[in-house]
Amino acid sequence: MQANSQRNGLSLLILIAVLFLSACAGGAQAPAGNQAGSADESGDGAGATITVGSKDFTEQFILGEMYALILEDAGFTVERKLNLGATPVAQTALESGEIDLYPEYTGTGLLTILKLPVSSDPEAVYNTVAEEYLAQFNLVWLEPAPMNNTQALAMTSEKADELGITTISDMAAQAGDLIMIGPAEFEEREDGLPGLQEAYGNFDLAEYKAVDPGLRYRSLVEGEADVAVAFGTDGEISAFDLVLLEDDQKLFPPYQVAPVVRQDTLEAHPEIQTALDALAPLLTDGVMQQLNYEVSGNGQEPVDVARTFLMEQGLLQASE
């Protein structure tokens, strides 16, 4: 009986030991599983999340949607933070890591962010902003589009022909008889009315009408003003057959658009550059004017305009 008791006791001890070791082994496997999940999330494979931002106007909404759709097609999960606000808000969001990338303009980077002197050389401006953003903010400018959303002055073709105005110098010579319409900030900006007056002579307009930007073109076409403050890729330029006056004194810097990306994001996912660089050469002034007007004039949603264009260009596959 004693031997049986000893054997039973020994068997019980062995069983307890086996159960204990199994529990330890099982516990040791959990961190390995967690590490594998972390590797999947931080690796270069599909499913990584990229946050795309934009500023607060039509063209930015379209471009932001284009970037998001292209990245989704490349296998990324994309979070959209569009309509962030004006340039300083978007820049702060990018620097802080709230977003990974957004569309920006070379002229805006030069003047608004870096506060450097105006230059009219597109290549020099791009090289400057690319170098300084990387050095100061660890941000990377990707390939710029040929489109130039520069500030400009627009007239109806009829009025321009009637007055013989083709350049801003022509406009300045007749400024005392002309009404200009545009946003209130144009009266104060360095590259606005003060800059025009410095570059083109200290002229005085008959009147400057400060209005909501959305009212400029309708007022111009209806004859309430002679000249409107414009941007080179506004959809209304082609839709209303307007003419842009030549900036013959080269006041306005180039405003080419490009994705600006956090350096750490791009290092982790270099395929972002390959995907987005394919879009850049397709965005000309005429193309962007047309796309903008589909939203501002025809009431389409930016995502629908972006998707249709990308599918037509072969950058996006048709959805199943």
Beta strands, then each sheet from edge to edge (+ up, - down):
strand 1: 49-53
strand 2: 77-81
strand 3: 101-105
strand 4: 139-141
strand 5: 151-156
strand 6: 179-182
strand 7: 207-210
strand 8: 227-231
strand 9: 242-244
strand 10: 257-262
sheet 1: 1+ 2+
sheet 2: 3+ 10- 4+
sheet 3: 7+ 6+ 8+ 5- 9+
end
